[in-house]
Amino acid sequence: MNVSIRTVTFVAALVVAGAVAAQGMILDMVANKVIGKYQSATCEQLWAQKQQPKSAEEQKAVDFLRNDAQARTAFIDKIAAPVANKMFECGMIP
């Protein structure tokens, strides 16, 4: 009986670990997409995009990050420097 409980616990832990790893991969993919968008865009394009409303996909991502502090921290840690540098270059932040 104890062996089966340990086995179930181990399998459950693997499933959770796999889900966390998958979420991390998706978060990295989205962060890389954001970084690429800022690095490849001109300042004029960034100013124009800032005036447009968020797409449904972007709003869904923002809502997810608002509700998951750990994911938000990982995302911001990854994108902060490249995005802030581009925004500074474009005069979007002082």
Helices and strands as residue ranges (DSSP letters): H 2-40, H 43-51, H 56-67, H 69-89
